[in-house]
Amino acid sequence: MGGSQPSKPQYQTPVYKELSLPELRTAITKFLGQEGDFQALQNTMEVFDSFDQEGFPFNPITGAQIEKGAVGTFACCVFNSAIAFVGSGRNEAPGVYLGVNANTQKISTQEIDILLLSYTEAQLSQIKVEARNDRAHQHLYIHLPDRTVVFDAQASQEIQGLVWFTLTTSTVGFAQYRARNFVWCYDRWNVSDPQSTTIGVMDLTIGSHWGQIVRWEFSTIIVYNQSLGAIFHQMELVSLTGRVTVGTNPQISTSYSKDGISWSQDRFTTVGTFGATQKRIAWFQMGNMRNWRIQRFRGDTQAHISIVRLEAQIEPLAA
């Protein structure tokens, strides 16, 4: 058959101007609160606007550049009308930031910054950041290799401080939190298991992860008596009880530390059986302190309780 050969397509070099120094591109995300798309680089973020030109149809918006970048492709997301990301500027250690209108606000505490420094650059490049707004909670999830740390925006606003907590799927130590990719659909929060192809839902009536028992733990702030001692007569966790599995009577424990390093022996008590809604969770003769003390409480998802407050009967010592 005769005829001419089709001509090869002509590819054009992207026509745009970068505002920052050459660096690795990590992510691109859409932000409706500001015109254009965000391009996250390793040490900066640029906002691009479309323009009528063949080839690469975007151009950076002058004055909208953020002088910090993201550590990985999935290390940024839209959160509370801003771009939340894990990253840093040039010659800076990584942290967690909110960026909008060429400005950034750091929301990571010193503890979170130290935790981020414990991972390699290659590990941080694989983390995932996502947001979930539900029941007056505004949570930013930072999925790390062996745990997930969560920023609570609403609690931070209420107490005028930065509030973070940790999620893990383990009974001892830390392990990867096995709930990711939150999607609100069919009147529920749907999640996926990062270690399998399983799809599940967030269920507030249970605390287990894919049928696996996991631990929970929290500590009090430092109890201080102006360099004087004190005797702890009684402690009570005011809680909503009676919602455990039928036929079980789970236990939780408490211990204390006077130096933040070594801890006392755990003392256990039961949380009550199913239907025991009037159960009081209390400990007696809880020792003393010379200067200051921290109290820690631990349990697992079998002890399905909702804790309202901690009450203590403490006798201060004059000398």
C-alpha positions as CSV (number, residue, x, y, z in Angstrom):
1,M,0.0,0.0,0.0
2,G,1.2,3.4,-0.9
3,G,1.0,6.7,1.1
4,S,3.2,8.9,3.2
5,Q,4.5,7.9,6.6
6,P,2.8,9.6,9.5
7,S,4.9,12.3,11.1
8,K,6.3,11.7,14.6
9,P,4.7,13.7,17.4
10,Q,6.6,16.8,18.5
11,Y,7.2,17.0,22.2
12,Q,7.8,20.5,23.6
13,T,9.9,21.3,26.6
14,P,7.8,22.5,29.5
15,V,7.7,26.3,29.4
16,Y,7.6,27.7,33.0
17,K,9.9,29.5,35.4
18,E,10.8,28.2,38.8
19,L,11.0,30.6,41.7
20,S,13.2,28.4,43.8
21,L,16.5,26.7,43.5
22,P,16.6,23.4,41.7
23,E,15.4,20.6,44.0
24,L,13.5,17.4,44.1
25,R,9.7,17.5,43.4
26,T,7.8,15.5,46.0
27,A,4.1,16.1,45.6
28,I,1.3,18.0,43.8
29,T,-2.0,18.7,45.5
30,K,-5.2,20.7,44.8
31,F,-6.3,23.4,47.3
32,L,-9.6,25.0,46.7
33,G,-8.9,27.8,49.2
34,Q,-6.3,29.4,46.9
35,E,-6.2,29.6,43.1
36,G,-3.9,27.1,41.5
37,D,-2.3,23.9,42.4
38,F,0.4,23.4,45.1
39,Q,3.7,21.8,44.0
40,A,5.6,20.5,46.9
41,L,9.3,20.4,46.5
42,Q,11.9,19.1,49.0
43,N,12.5,22.5,50.6
44,T,9.9,24.8,49.2
45,M,6.3,24.9,47.9
46,E,5.1,26.7,44.9
47,V,1.6,27.6,43.7
48,F,0.9,27.2,40.0
49,D,-1.7,28.9,37.9
50,S,-2.8,27.8,34.4
51,F,-2.2,30.0,31.4
52,D,-3.0,29.7,27.7
53,Q,0.2,28.3,26.2
54,E,1.0,25.1,24.5
55,G,3.4,22.7,26.2
56,F,3.4,22.9,30.0
57,P,0.3,24.9,30.9
58,F,1.3,26.2,34.4
59,N,3.2,29.1,35.7
60,P,4.2,29.8,39.4
61,I,2.4,32.6,41.1
62,T,4.9,35.2,42.4
63,G,4.5,35.9,46.1
64,A,2.7,32.6,46.9
65,Q,5.8,30.5,47.5
66,I,6.2,28.8,50.8
67,E,9.8,28.5,52.0
68,K,9.3,24.9,53.3
69,G,8.8,21.7,51.4
70,A,7.4,18.2,52.0
71,V,9.4,15.0,52.7
72,G,7.4,12.7,50.4
73,T,4.7,12.3,47.8
74,F,2.0,11.6,50.4
75,A,3.4,13.8,53.2
76,C,0.9,16.6,52.6
77,C,-2.9,17.1,52.6
78,V,-5.6,19.7,53.0
79,F,-6.5,20.3,56.6
80,N,-8.6,23.1,58.1
81,S,-8.4,25.3,55.0
82,A,-4.6,25.0,54.8
83,I,-2.0,22.6,53.5
84,A,-0.7,20.4,56.3
85,F,2.7,18.8,55.6
86,V,5.7,17.1,57.1
87,G,8.9,18.7,55.9
88,S,11.2,21.6,56.4
89,G,13.1,24.5,54.8
90,R,16.6,24.4,53.6
91,N,19.1,23.4,56.4
92,E,16.2,22.7,58.8
93,A,15.2,19.5,60.6
94,P,11.8,18.1,59.7
95,G,8.6,19.2,61.5
96,V,4.8,19.4,60.9
97,Y,3.5,22.6,59.5
98,L,0.3,24.3,58.2
99,G,0.9,26.4,55.1
100,V,-1.4,29.0,53.4
101,N,-0.9,32.3,51.6
102,A,2.9,32.0,51.6
103,N,3.0,31.6,55.4
104,T,3.6,28.6,57.6
105,Q,2.6,27.7,61.2
106,K,4.5,25.0,63.0
107,I,2.2,22.6,64.9
108,S,4.6,19.9,65.9
109,T,5.9,19.8,69.5
110,Q,9.5,19.1,70.5
111,E,8.5,15.5,71.3
112,I,7.1,15.1,67.7
113,D,10.2,16.7,66.2
114,I,12.5,14.3,68.2
115,L,10.4,11.4,67.0
116,L,10.7,12.5,63.3
117,L,14.5,12.7,63.7
118,S,14.5,9.0,64.7
119,Y,13.6,8.0,61.1
120,T,15.8,8.1,58.1
121,E,15.2,10.3,55.1
122,A,14.1,7.3,53.1
123,Q,11.6,6.2,55.8
124,L,10.1,9.7,56.0
125,S,9.7,9.8,52.2
126,Q,7.2,6.9,52.5
127,I,4.9,8.4,55.3
128,K,1.3,9.3,54.7
129,V,-0.5,12.4,56.0
130,E,-4.3,12.5,56.0
131,A,-7.1,14.4,57.8
132,R,-10.4,13.3,59.3
133,N,-13.1,15.7,60.6
134,D,-15.8,13.9,62.6
135,R,-18.0,14.6,65.6
136,A,-16.4,18.0,66.4
137,H,-13.0,16.4,66.1
138,Q,-10.4,17.7,63.6
139,H,-7.6,15.2,63.5
140,L,-4.4,15.2,61.3
141,Y,-2.9,11.7,61.0
142,I,0.8,11.3,60.4
143,H,1.3,7.6,59.5
144,L,4.9,6.7,60.5
145,P,6.5,3.3,59.9
146,D,5.9,1.9,63.5
147,R,3.0,4.2,64.7
148,T,0.7,7.0,63.9
149,V,0.8,10.4,65.6
150,V,-2.3,12.5,65.5
151,F,-2.7,16.3,65.9
152,D,-6.0,17.3,67.6
153,A,-6.9,20.8,66.3
154,Q,-10.0,21.2,68.3
155,A,-8.4,20.2,71.6
156,S,-5.4,22.4,70.9
157,Q,-7.8,25.4,70.4
158,E,-9.6,24.6,73.6
159,I,-6.6,24.4,75.9
160,Q,-4.5,27.0,73.9
161,G,-1.7,24.4,73.4
162,L,-0.6,21.8,70.9
163,V,-2.3,18.4,71.6
164,W,-0.9,15.2,70.1
165,F,-1.6,11.5,70.8
166,T,-0.3,8.2,69.4
167,L,-2.1,5.3,67.8
168,T,-0.5,1.8,67.4
169,T,-1.7,-1.7,66.7
170,S,0.2,-3.6,69.4
171,T,-0.1,-4.9,72.9
172,V,3.6,-4.3,73.7
173,G,5.8,-1.5,72.3
174,F,4.8,0.1,69.0
175,A,3.7,-1.3,65.6
176,Q,2.2,0.1,62.4
177,Y,-1.3,1.5,63.0
178,R,-3.5,-0.6,60.7
179,A,-6.1,1.9,59.6
180,R,-5.4,4.2,56.7
181,N,-7.1,6.0,53.8
182,F,-10.1,7.2,55.7
183,V,-13.1,7.8,53.3
184,W,-16.6,9.0,54.4
185,C,-19.0,6.9,52.4
186,Y,-22.3,5.1,53.0
187,D,-22.8,7.0,56.2
188,R,-19.6,5.6,57.8
189,W,-15.9,6.0,57.9
190,N,-14.3,3.3,55.7
191,V,-10.6,2.4,56.1
192,S,-8.1,0.0,54.6
193,D,-5.5,-2.3,56.3
194,P,-2.0,-1.3,55.1
195,Q,-0.8,-4.9,55.8
196,S,-3.4,-6.6,53.6
197,T,-6.2,-6.0,51.1
198,T,-8.8,-5.9,53.8
199,I,-11.4,-3.1,53.8
200,G,-13.2,-2.2,57.1
201,V,-15.1,0.5,59.0
202,M,-14.5,2.6,62.1
203,D,-16.7,1.2,64.8
204,L,-17.0,3.1,68.1
205,T,-18.6,0.1,69.9
206,I,-15.4,-1.9,70.0
207,G,-11.7,-1.0,70.4
208,S,-10.0,-3.9,68.6
209,H,-8.1,-3.6,65.3
210,W,-9.2,-6.2,62.8
211,G,-10.1,-8.5,65.7
212,Q,-6.7,-8.0,67.4
213,I,-6.5,-6.8,71.0
214,V,-4.4,-3.6,71.3
215,R,-3.2,-1.6,74.3
216,W,-4.1,1.9,75.5
217,E,-2.1,4.1,77.8
218,F,-2.0,7.6,79.2
219,S,-0.1,9.6,81.9
220,T,-0.9,12.6,84.1
221,I,1.0,15.8,84.2
222,I,3.6,16.2,86.9
223,V,2.1,16.4,90.4
224,Y,4.2,19.0,92.3
225,N,3.9,20.2,95.9
226,Q,6.4,23.1,96.0
227,S,9.4,20.7,96.7
228,L,7.4,19.1,99.6
229,G,6.2,15.6,99.9
230,A,2.7,14.2,99.8
231,I,0.8,10.9,100.6
232,F,-1.6,9.5,98.0
233,H,-4.5,7.9,99.8
234,Q,-6.9,7.1,96.9
235,M,-7.3,7.5,93.2
236,E,-10.4,7.0,91.1
237,L,-10.9,7.0,87.3
238,V,-14.4,8.4,86.8
239,S,-15.6,6.4,83.8
240,L,-18.5,5.1,81.8
241,T,-18.4,1.3,82.5
242,G,-20.5,-1.7,81.7
243,R,-19.8,-1.9,78.0
244,V,-17.4,-4.8,77.9
245,T,-17.9,-8.1,76.1
246,V,-20.4,-10.4,77.8
247,G,-18.7,-12.9,80.1
248,T,-15.5,-10.9,80.7
249,N,-14.2,-8.7,83.6
250,P,-11.1,-7.0,82.2
251,Q,-8.4,-5.4,84.3
252,I,-6.5,-2.2,84.0
253,S,-3.4,-1.0,85.9
254,T,-1.7,2.0,87.3
255,S,1.9,2.8,88.3
256,Y,3.9,5.9,89.1
257,S,7.3,7.3,88.6
258,K,9.3,9.8,90.7
259,D,12.0,10.4,88.1
260,G,10.3,9.8,84.7
261,I,12.6,6.8,84.1
262,S,11.8,4.0,86.5
263,W,8.2,3.0,87.3
264,S,6.6,1.3,90.3
265,Q,5.0,-2.1,90.1
266,D,1.6,-2.1,88.3
267,R,-1.4,-2.3,90.5
268,F,-4.5,-3.9,88.9
269,T,-8.2,-3.5,89.4
270,T,-11.2,-4.7,87.4
271,V,-13.5,-2.4,85.3
272,G,-16.6,-4.5,85.8
273,T,-18.7,-6.9,83.8
274,F,-21.2,-6.2,81.0
275,G,-24.1,-4.0,82.3
276,A,-22.2,-2.9,85.5
277,T,-22.7,0.8,84.7
278,Q,-22.2,1.9,88.4
279,K,-18.8,0.3,88.7
280,R,-16.2,2.6,90.4
281,I,-12.6,2.1,89.3
282,A,-10.5,3.0,92.3
283,W,-7.1,2.3,94.0
284,F,-6.3,2.8,97.7
285,Q,-3.0,3.4,99.6
286,M,-1.1,4.6,96.5
287,G,2.2,5.5,98.2
288,N,3.9,8.9,98.5
289,M,6.2,11.3,96.8
290,R,9.2,13.4,98.0
291,N,9.1,16.1,95.4
292,W,7.1,15.3,92.3
293,R,5.4,12.3,90.7
294,I,3.8,11.1,87.4
295,Q,0.9,8.6,87.4
296,R,0.4,6.2,84.4
297,F,-2.7,4.1,83.6
298,R,-2.7,1.2,81.2
299,G,-5.2,-1.3,79.7
300,D,-6.2,-2.9,76.5
301,T,-9.2,-2.9,74.2
302,Q,-11.0,-5.5,76.3
303,A,-11.5,-2.8,78.9
304,H,-13.8,-0.7,76.8
305,I,-14.4,2.3,79.0
306,S,-14.7,6.0,78.5
307,I,-12.8,8.0,81.0
308,V,-14.2,11.3,82.2
309,R,-11.7,12.5,84.8
310,L,-9.2,11.4,87.5
311,E,-9.9,12.2,91.1
312,A,-7.3,11.8,93.9
313,Q,-7.2,12.2,97.7
314,I,-3.7,13.6,98.4
315,E,-2.4,14.7,101.8
316,P,0.4,17.3,101.5
317,L,3.3,17.1,103.9
318,A,4.6,20.3,105.6
319,A,8.2,19.2,105.4
